[in-house]
Amino acid sequence: MAVLSSATAVLATAVIASNVVLASSASAGEEVTNGTFETSTSGWVATPKDDGTAPAALARVTGGHTGSYAAKVSNTSTGTATTVLNDSPNSVASTTSGLTYRATAWLRASQANTSLGLRLLQFNSSNTLQASKQTYYWATDTAWHQITVDLAATTSGASIDVNALAWDLGASKSFLVDDISVAPLVSSTPAPAPAPPPTTSSPSGVLPAQGTGALFGYYGSGSADSATMESKIGRKFDLIHYFKDFDATNNMWPTSAMLTQAAAGRTIHIGWELVSYDGGYDSALQPAPGASSTDRSGSAQKTWTYKQVSSGSLDRYLDAVAAKAKAATSAKFIVDLDPETDDRPDIGGTAKIRAAAGTRAEYAAAYRHVVDRFRAKGVTNVLWSWTMSGWTASDPSKAWSLQQLWPGAGYVNIIMWDPYNHSATNWRSFGQIVAPFYNAIRNGLLDPVDITAKKLPMGLGEYGCIADSRRPAWLQAIPSQARSYPGLVSIGYFNSGSWGALGDSASVTAYGTAGKDAYLHPRG
């Protein structure tokens, strides 16, 4: 779905005026009047790309999931476009407040590696969006797949719109839809009160309050690099960034080096990757990695899959790490799970190994499982970060992928991303590299899946600037520009690689000057 500056605008535009005309139910319970397409496509229209610029076509074709026919929705434009099958009029004519409506549909893409989805949208009589839910499936084949989504009505007397869709469908490509159903879920016994979401409270003293400043973080290429840099800039870092794989034979975190840093009052930020850096694993604690691909350097790498995590296959390993973290009572951790997993090849990214680990929805499920496991073991000194590359948020046609990756309310303590000023010909200030992702989140990009997400603290898991005569001034301006983004509570410079290595003394001096600004919480 093309995501605009506000969630309401997104969804209201996405359904192309929504066709809020009241419909009557086909029978008791079932709200869809023609979900099988056996005689016609009556009650349905094909709507174009969310911004209305790309045409779409609807036809009834042979080869249904059940019966003889299905609906075929085609992108008839010359470029990729999110293409939607929309009920017209809306299937649910009048809602009952508190009642949950379940939609199911079978979808089949004409080409592999297509993102299929199903969504429900609740509108009042003035055609104002009141609530929405959506579910996604990354289809790696051209088989039929069932998709289900539930929406609890927030008011009575509203209508509910149902859409089946394919995101970024290729030019002249299509998808099939069959057996669409929408019906209220009715229980003969009262439903139990929903459990409260997992707590998002932070370990005491880790993150500053929003608007009061940001932690001054750092990643260095060697184990002694942070101490060397601290001596050069004349201050201690608030946060040190490490990367750690899932291989239980490779010194599970927290390592002795991390604990030494933590004992000196530094927070430890861990990019916890599901890969095995050297291909090893401990058969007593974990199964063998379930997939393999190449990393960004082109080297072959093995990875555990998200399904292996959420199925419980890695619970012994997770429990062992949780026990080590819990035992480090004086240490505070911020932990990512597979950082930058949004940077996927299907939308033009480079993280093949992340895609090999599983779908976006599978990532979200794995994230929840890990957090639940740590919390069940009583670990209270870990903050959970959702860390993306971030470039996907600046491209509205790709931002839907972030919604698929979101673990859900209560599972994330801080949202992080990794922006860089990486082009001499497209030079951008610190504030300019921060703005696209920051503003997208704050303006409600994740509202369709979690309306609380935009209020979470935010941080830069990595950031950097290429070597250039302008870089010292770029670095020195960081504190003043960071003040314009009050939700930004942590910034971690990535002193490595062609986009960030601080190889000149002028840049190091400027970096140290920035670090002494009171807004970046100098310590010791």
C-alpha positions as CSV (number, residue, x, y, z in Angstrom):
1,M,0.0,0.0,0.0
2,A,1.3,3.5,-0.8
3,V,1.7,5.2,2.5
4,L,1.3,9.0,2.7
5,S,1.8,11.4,5.5
6,S,-1.1,10.3,7.6
7,A,-2.7,6.9,8.1
8,T,-6.1,8.2,7.5
9,A,-5.1,9.7,4.1
10,V,-3.4,6.5,3.2
11,L,-6.4,4.2,3.7
12,A,-9.0,6.6,2.5
13,T,-7.1,7.1,-0.7
14,A,-6.2,3.5,-1.0
15,V,-9.8,2.4,-1.5
16,I,-10.5,5.1,-4.1
17,A,-13.4,6.9,-2.4
18,S,-14.2,3.7,-0.6
19,N,-17.7,3.2,-2.3
20,V,-19.5,3.6,1.0
21,V,-22.9,2.6,-0.2
22,L,-24.8,0.3,2.1
23,A,-25.2,-3.3,1.1
24,S,-27.5,-6.0,2.3
25,S,-26.2,-9.3,3.6
26,A,-26.5,-12.4,1.5
27,S,-27.6,-14.5,4.4
28,A,-27.4,-14.6,8.2
29,G,-23.7,-14.2,9.2
30,E,-22.2,-13.9,5.7
31,E,-21.8,-10.3,4.6
32,V,-20.4,-10.8,1.1
33,T,-23.0,-11.1,-1.6
34,N,-20.8,-12.5,-4.3
35,G,-17.6,-14.0,-3.0
36,T,-17.2,-17.0,-5.4
37,F,-17.5,-15.2,-8.8
38,E,-19.3,-18.2,-10.2
39,T,-21.7,-16.1,-12.2
40,S,-20.2,-12.6,-12.4
41,T,-17.9,-10.1,-10.8
42,S,-21.0,-8.1,-9.5
43,G,-20.3,-6.2,-6.4
44,W,-16.6,-5.8,-7.1
45,V,-14.4,-3.2,-8.9
46,A,-10.7,-3.2,-9.7
47,T,-9.2,0.0,-8.3
48,P,-5.9,1.5,-9.5
49,K,-2.7,2.5,-7.7
50,D,-3.4,4.3,-4.5
51,D,-2.6,7.7,-6.0
52,G,-5.0,7.0,-8.8
53,T,-2.4,7.2,-11.6
54,A,-2.3,3.5,-12.7
55,P,-5.2,1.7,-14.4
56,A,-6.4,-1.7,-13.4
57,A,-8.8,-4.3,-14.9
58,L,-11.2,-6.9,-13.5
59,A,-12.3,-10.1,-15.2
60,R,-14.0,-13.4,-14.4
61,V,-11.8,-16.3,-15.4
62,T,-11.8,-20.1,-15.2
63,G,-9.6,-21.8,-12.6
64,G,-11.1,-20.9,-9.3
65,H,-9.9,-22.1,-5.9
66,T,-13.2,-23.9,-5.6
67,G,-15.9,-24.0,-8.2
68,S,-15.1,-23.0,-11.8
69,Y,-14.3,-19.3,-11.7
70,A,-12.3,-16.7,-9.9
71,A,-11.8,-12.9,-10.2
72,K,-8.7,-11.8,-12.1
73,V,-7.3,-8.4,-11.2
74,S,-4.7,-7.0,-13.5
75,N,-2.3,-4.0,-13.5
76,T,-2.8,-2.6,-16.9
77,S,-0.3,0.3,-16.5
78,T,3.3,0.4,-17.8
79,G,4.9,0.3,-14.3
80,T,4.5,-1.4,-11.0
81,A,1.4,-0.5,-9.0
82,T,-0.5,-1.6,-5.9
83,T,-3.6,-3.1,-7.4
84,V,-6.8,-3.6,-5.5
85,L,-10.0,-5.7,-5.7
86,N,-12.6,-3.5,-3.8
87,D,-16.1,-4.4,-2.8
88,S,-18.7,-1.9,-4.2
89,P,-20.9,-1.3,-2.2
90,N,-19.2,-2.1,1.1
91,S,-19.9,-5.6,2.2
92,V,-20.8,-4.8,5.9
93,A,-23.6,-2.3,5.8
94,S,-24.0,-1.6,9.5
95,T,-21.6,-2.6,12.2
96,T,-22.2,-3.5,15.8
97,S,-19.8,-1.8,18.2
98,G,-17.4,-4.3,19.8
99,L,-18.2,-7.1,17.3
100,T,-15.3,-8.6,15.5
101,Y,-15.6,-9.2,11.7
102,R,-13.4,-11.8,10.1
103,A,-12.5,-11.7,6.4
104,T,-11.0,-14.6,4.6
105,A,-10.0,-14.9,0.9
106,W,-7.9,-17.1,-1.3
107,L,-5.3,-15.3,-3.5
108,R,-3.0,-16.5,-6.2
109,A,-0.4,-14.4,-8.0
110,S,0.6,-14.7,-11.7
111,Q,4.3,-14.4,-10.7
112,A,6.3,-15.6,-7.8
113,N,7.6,-13.1,-5.2
114,T,4.4,-11.0,-4.9
115,S,3.1,-9.4,-1.8
116,L,-0.6,-10.3,-1.4
117,G,-2.9,-8.8,1.2
118,L,-6.3,-8.5,2.6
119,R,-7.7,-5.5,4.5
120,L,-10.8,-4.3,6.3
121,L,-11.6,-0.6,6.7
122,Q,-14.4,0.8,8.8
123,F,-16.0,4.1,7.6
124,N,-18.7,6.2,9.2
125,S,-21.6,7.7,7.3
126,S,-19.4,10.7,6.3
127,N,-16.9,8.4,4.6
128,T,-14.3,9.1,7.4
129,L,-12.0,6.2,8.2
130,Q,-12.4,5.0,11.8
131,A,-10.4,1.8,12.0
132,S,-8.5,-0.7,9.8
133,K,-6.7,-4.0,9.9
134,Q,-4.7,-5.7,7.2
135,T,-2.7,-8.9,6.7
136,Y,0.0,-9.7,4.2
137,Y,1.5,-12.8,2.6
138,W,4.7,-12.8,0.6
139,A,4.0,-15.4,-2.0
140,T,7.1,-17.1,-3.3
141,D,5.1,-19.2,-5.8
142,T,1.9,-19.0,-7.9
143,A,-0.2,-21.3,-5.8
144,W,-3.4,-20.4,-3.9
145,H,-2.9,-19.0,-0.4
146,Q,-5.6,-18.2,2.2
147,I,-5.4,-14.9,4.0
148,T,-7.4,-13.9,7.1
149,V,-7.8,-10.6,8.9
150,D,-10.0,-9.6,11.8
151,L,-11.4,-6.1,12.6
152,A,-13.2,-5.2,15.8
153,A,-15.8,-2.6,15.1
154,T,-15.3,0.6,17.1
155,T,-18.8,2.0,16.6
156,S,-22.2,0.9,15.6
157,G,-23.8,1.8,12.3
158,A,-20.6,2.1,10.3
159,S,-19.7,0.2,7.2
160,I,-16.8,-2.1,6.5
161,D,-15.0,-2.2,3.2
162,V,-13.0,-5.3,2.2
163,N,-10.0,-5.2,-0.2
164,A,-7.9,-8.0,-1.7
165,L,-4.7,-6.5,-3.1
166,A,-1.2,-7.0,-4.5
167,W,1.5,-4.5,-3.5
168,D,3.9,-3.3,-6.2
169,L,2.4,-5.6,-8.8
170,G,4.4,-5.7,-12.0
171,A,3.2,-4.1,-15.2
172,S,0.8,-6.4,-17.1
173,K,0.8,-8.8,-14.1
174,S,-2.3,-10.0,-12.3
175,F,-3.6,-11.9,-9.3
176,L,-6.6,-14.2,-8.8
177,V,-9.1,-13.9,-5.9
178,D,-11.7,-16.5,-4.9
179,D,-13.9,-17.5,-2.0
180,I,-14.0,-14.1,-0.2
181,S,-16.0,-14.2,3.0
182,V,-16.7,-11.6,5.7
183,A,-18.7,-12.6,8.8
184,P,-19.0,-11.6,12.4
185,L,-17.4,-13.8,15.0
186,V,-20.1,-14.8,17.4
187,S,-19.3,-16.8,20.5
188,S,-21.9,-18.7,22.6
189,T,-20.0,-17.7,25.8
190,P,-18.7,-14.3,26.7
191,A,-15.2,-13.6,25.4
192,P,-12.5,-13.3,28.1
193,A,-11.1,-9.9,28.7
194,P,-8.1,-9.4,26.5
195,A,-4.7,-9.7,28.2
196,P,-2.8,-6.4,28.5
197,P,0.0,-6.0,26.0
198,P,3.5,-6.7,27.1
199,T,5.0,-3.8,29.0
200,T,7.1,-1.2,27.1
201,S,8.7,0.2,30.3
202,S,12.4,0.8,30.1
203,P,15.2,-0.3,32.4
204,S,15.8,2.6,34.7
205,G,18.3,5.2,33.6
206,V,18.9,3.9,30.0
207,L,17.1,6.3,27.7
208,P,16.7,10.1,28.3
209,A,13.2,11.5,28.2
210,Q,12.2,12.6,24.8
211,G,13.2,16.2,24.1
212,T,15.9,16.3,26.8
213,G,18.9,15.0,24.8
214,A,20.4,11.9,23.2
215,L,22.9,9.2,24.1
216,F,26.2,9.6,22.4
217,G,26.8,6.1,20.9
218,Y,29.6,4.6,18.9
219,Y,30.6,1.6,16.8
220,G,34.3,1.0,16.2
221,S,36.0,-1.6,14.0
222,G,38.2,-3.1,16.7
223,S,37.8,-4.2,20.3
224,A,40.0,-1.4,21.6
225,D,38.8,1.3,19.2
226,S,36.2,2.8,21.5
227,A,38.8,3.5,24.2
228,T,41.2,5.0,21.6
229,M,38.4,7.3,20.3
230,E,37.4,8.3,23.8
231,S,40.9,9.4,24.6
232,K,41.0,11.4,21.3
233,I,37.7,13.2,21.9
234,G,37.9,13.7,25.6
235,R,34.7,12.0,26.8
236,K,33.2,8.6,27.5
237,F,30.6,7.1,25.2
238,D,27.1,6.5,26.6
239,L,26.6,3.5,24.4
240,I,28.8,1.0,22.6
241,H,27.4,-0.9,19.6
242,Y,28.3,-4.6,19.0
243,F,27.0,-7.2,16.5
244,K,26.5,-10.8,17.5
245,D,25.4,-13.9,15.6
246,F,23.0,-16.7,16.8
247,D,25.8,-19.3,16.9
248,A,25.9,-20.7,20.5
249,T,29.5,-21.9,19.9
250,N,30.6,-18.3,19.2
251,N,30.7,-16.8,22.7
252,M,27.0,-16.0,23.4
253,W,26.3,-12.5,24.6
254,P,26.8,-10.7,26.9
255,T,30.5,-11.3,26.3
256,S,33.3,-10.3,28.7
257,A,34.1,-7.3,26.6
258,M,30.5,-6.1,26.8
259,L,30.4,-6.6,30.5
260,T,33.6,-4.6,30.9
261,Q,32.1,-1.7,29.0
262,A,28.8,-2.0,31.0
263,A,30.7,-2.0,34.3
264,A,32.1,1.4,33.3
265,G,28.5,2.8,32.9
266,R,28.0,2.3,29.2
267,T,24.9,0.9,27.7
268,I,25.5,-2.0,25.3
269,H,23.6,-2.0,22.0
270,I,23.6,-5.4,20.3
271,G,22.7,-6.1,16.7
272,W,21.6,-9.7,17.2
273,E,21.7,-11.4,13.8
274,L,20.1,-14.8,13.1
275,V,23.1,-15.7,11.0
276,S,26.0,-18.0,11.9
277,Y,29.2,-16.0,11.1
278,D,31.3,-19.0,10.6
279,G,28.6,-21.6,9.8
280,G,28.8,-23.3,13.2
281,Y,26.1,-24.1,15.8
282,D,25.7,-26.0,19.1
283,S,23.5,-29.1,18.5
284,A,22.9,-29.3,22.3
285,L,21.1,-25.9,22.2
286,Q,20.0,-25.3,18.7
287,P,19.1,-26.9,15.3
288,A,21.2,-26.3,12.3
289,P,20.5,-23.0,10.4
290,G,17.5,-23.6,8.1
291,A,18.5,-21.4,5.2
292,S,21.4,-19.8,3.4
293,S,22.1,-17.0,1.0
294,T,24.8,-14.3,0.4
295,D,25.5,-11.3,2.6
296,R,26.0,-7.8,1.3
297,S,29.6,-8.6,0.5
298,G,28.5,-11.5,-1.7
299,S,29.9,-14.2,0.7
300,A,27.8,-17.3,1.4
301,Q,26.2,-17.3,4.8
302,K,23.9,-19.5,6.8
303,T,20.9,-18.2,8.8
304,W,18.3,-19.6,11.1
305,T,14.8,-18.9,9.8
306,Y,12.1,-16.8,11.5
307,K,9.9,-19.9,11.6
308,Q,12.6,-21.8,13.5
309,V,12.4,-19.1,16.1
310,S,8.7,-18.7,16.4
311,S,8.2,-22.5,16.4
312,G,10.3,-22.8,19.6
313,S,13.1,-24.8,18.0
314,L,15.6,-22.3,19.3
315,D,14.1,-21.9,22.8
316,R,17.0,-23.6,24.6
317,Y,19.4,-21.2,23.0
318,L,17.2,-18.2,23.7
319,D,16.9,-19.3,27.3
320,A,20.6,-19.6,27.7
321,V,21.2,-16.1,26.4
322,A,18.4,-14.8,28.5
323,A,20.0,-16.4,31.6
324,K,23.3,-14.7,30.8
325,A,21.7,-11.3,30.3
326,K,19.6,-11.6,33.5
327,A,22.7,-12.6,35.5
328,A,24.5,-9.4,34.4
329,T,22.4,-7.4,36.9
330,S,24.3,-4.1,36.6
331,A,24.4,-4.1,32.8
332,K,21.8,-2.5,30.5
333,F,21.2,-3.6,26.9
334,I,19.5,-2.4,23.8
335,V,18.9,-5.4,21.5
336,D,18.0,-5.5,17.8
337,L,16.8,-8.6,16.1
338,D,18.1,-8.9,12.6
339,P,18.7,-5.2,12.0
340,E,17.9,-3.7,8.6
341,T,15.6,-6.6,7.6
342,D,13.5,-4.1,5.6
343,D,16.3,-3.7,3.1
344,R,15.0,-6.6,1.0
345,P,15.6,-7.5,-2.7
346,D,12.0,-7.6,-3.6
347,I,11.8,-3.8,-3.1
348,G,15.3,-3.0,-4.4
349,G,17.3,-3.7,-1.3
350,T,20.4,-5.8,-0.8
351,A,19.8,-7.9,2.3
352,K,19.4,-11.3,0.6
353,I,20.2,-13.1,3.8
354,R,17.3,-11.5,5.6
355,A,14.9,-12.5,2.9
356,A,16.2,-16.0,3.1
357,A,15.3,-16.1,6.8
358,G,11.6,-15.6,6.0
359,T,8.8,-13.3,5.2
360,R,8.1,-10.0,6.9
361,A,5.2,-11.4,8.8
362,E,7.4,-14.3,9.9
363,Y,10.0,-11.8,11.2
364,A,7.4,-10.0,13.2
365,A,6.3,-13.3,14.8
366,A,9.9,-14.3,15.5
367,Y,10.5,-10.9,17.2
368,R,7.5,-11.4,19.4
369,H,8.6,-14.9,20.4
370,V,12.1,-13.7,21.4
371,V,10.7,-10.8,23.5
372,D,8.1,-13.1,25.1
373,R,10.8,-15.6,25.9
374,F,13.1,-13.1,27.6
375,R,10.2,-11.6,29.6
376,A,9.0,-15.0,30.7
377,K,12.5,-15.7,32.1
378,G,12.3,-12.5,34.1
379,V,14.9,-10.5,32.1
380,T,14.4,-6.8,32.9
381,N,17.6,-5.2,31.8
382,V,17.0,-5.4,28.0
383,L,15.3,-2.8,25.9
384,W,14.1,-4.1,22.5
385,S,14.8,-2.1,19.5
386,W,13.2,-2.4,16.1
387,T,16.0,-1.3,13.8
388,M,15.4,-0.7,10.1
389,S,17.7,0.6,7.3
390,G,15.0,3.4,7.0
391,W,15.2,4.2,3.3
392,T,11.9,2.3,2.7
393,A,10.0,5.0,4.6
394,S,11.0,7.7,2.2
395,D,9.5,5.9,-0.8
396,P,5.7,5.7,-0.3
397,S,5.4,2.8,-2.7
398,K,7.6,0.7,-0.5
399,A,6.6,1.8,3.0
400,W,4.0,-0.9,3.4
401,S,6.9,-3.3,4.0
402,L,7.5,-1.6,7.4
403,Q,4.0,-2.2,8.5
404,Q,4.4,-5.9,7.7
405,L,7.6,-6.0,9.8
406,W,6.1,-4.3,12.8
407,P,5.9,-6.8,15.8
408,G,2.9,-5.1,17.4
409,A,2.0,-3.0,20.3
410,G,4.0,-3.5,23.5
411,Y,7.0,-5.4,22.0
412,V,9.2,-2.5,21.0
413,N,10.9,0.0,23.4
414,I,12.7,2.1,20.8
415,I,12.5,2.5,17.0
416,M,15.9,2.8,15.4
417,W,17.2,3.2,11.8
418,D,20.5,3.6,10.0
419,P,20.8,6.8,7.8
420,Y,24.0,8.0,6.1
421,N,25.2,11.1,4.3
422,H,26.9,8.9,1.6
423,S,27.0,11.1,-1.5
424,A,29.3,14.0,-2.3
425,T,27.0,15.2,-5.1
426,N,23.8,14.8,-3.0
427,W,25.2,16.2,0.2
428,R,22.7,16.2,3.1
429,S,23.0,17.6,6.6
430,F,22.5,15.5,9.7
431,G,19.0,16.8,10.0
432,Q,18.3,16.0,6.4
433,I,19.3,12.3,6.8
434,V,17.2,12.0,10.0
435,A,14.0,13.7,8.6
436,P,12.5,11.1,6.1
437,F,12.2,8.2,8.5
438,Y,11.6,10.2,11.6
439,N,8.8,12.2,10.1
440,A,7.2,9.1,8.5
441,I,7.0,7.3,11.8
442,R,5.9,10.4,13.7
443,N,3.2,11.2,11.1
444,G,1.6,7.7,11.5
445,L,3.2,5.4,9.0
446,L,2.6,2.5,11.4
447,D,-0.9,3.7,12.5
448,P,-2.7,0.9,10.5
449,V,-0.9,-1.7,12.6
450,D,-0.2,0.1,15.8
451,I,-1.4,3.6,16.7
452,T,1.0,3.8,19.6
453,A,4.2,3.3,17.6
454,K,4.5,6.9,16.6
455,K,4.9,7.9,20.3
456,L,7.9,5.6,21.0
457,P,11.4,7.0,21.5
458,M,13.6,6.9,18.4
459,G,17.3,6.5,17.8
460,L,20.0,6.1,15.1
461,G,21.4,2.6,15.4
462,E,24.0,3.7,12.9
463,Y,24.8,6.9,11.2
464,G,27.7,8.3,9.4
465,C,29.2,10.7,6.8
466,I,31.6,10.1,4.0
467,A,35.1,11.7,4.0
468,D,34.9,15.2,2.6
469,S,36.2,18.7,3.4
470,R,32.6,19.5,4.6
471,R,32.5,16.7,7.1
472,P,34.0,18.5,10.2
473,A,31.3,21.2,9.9
474,W,28.7,18.4,9.3
475,L,29.7,16.7,12.5
476,Q,29.9,19.8,14.6
477,A,26.3,20.8,13.7
478,I,24.8,17.5,15.0
479,P,23.8,18.7,18.5
480,S,21.9,21.8,17.2
481,Q,20.2,19.8,14.5
482,A,19.3,16.9,16.8
483,R,17.3,19.3,19.0
484,S,14.8,19.7,16.1
485,Y,13.9,16.0,16.5
486,P,12.8,15.6,20.2
487,G,12.0,11.9,19.8
488,L,15.6,11.2,19.0
489,V,17.1,9.9,22.2
490,S,20.2,7.9,21.0
491,I,22.6,8.4,18.1
492,G,25.4,5.8,17.4
493,Y,28.1,6.8,15.0
494,F,29.4,4.0,12.8
495,N,33.2,4.5,12.5
496,S,33.8,1.9,9.8
497,G,33.5,1.5,6.1
498,S,33.5,4.0,3.3
499,W,30.4,5.8,4.5
500,G,31.6,6.6,8.0
501,A,35.2,5.9,8.9
502,L,36.7,8.9,10.7
503,G,40.2,8.9,9.2
504,D,41.2,12.5,9.4
505,S,42.0,14.5,12.6
506,A,39.8,17.5,11.6
507,S,36.7,15.2,11.6
508,V,37.7,13.5,14.9
509,T,38.1,16.9,16.5
510,A,34.7,18.1,15.2
511,Y,33.2,14.8,16.4
512,G,34.6,15.4,19.9
513,T,33.3,19.0,19.9
514,A,29.8,17.7,19.1
515,G,30.1,15.1,21.8
516,K,30.8,17.7,24.5
517,D,27.5,19.5,23.8
518,A,25.2,19.2,26.9
519,Y,22.4,17.8,24.7
520,L,24.5,14.7,24.0
521,H,24.8,13.9,27.7
522,P,28.6,14.0,28.3
523,R,29.7,11.7,31.0
524,G,32.9,11.4,32.9
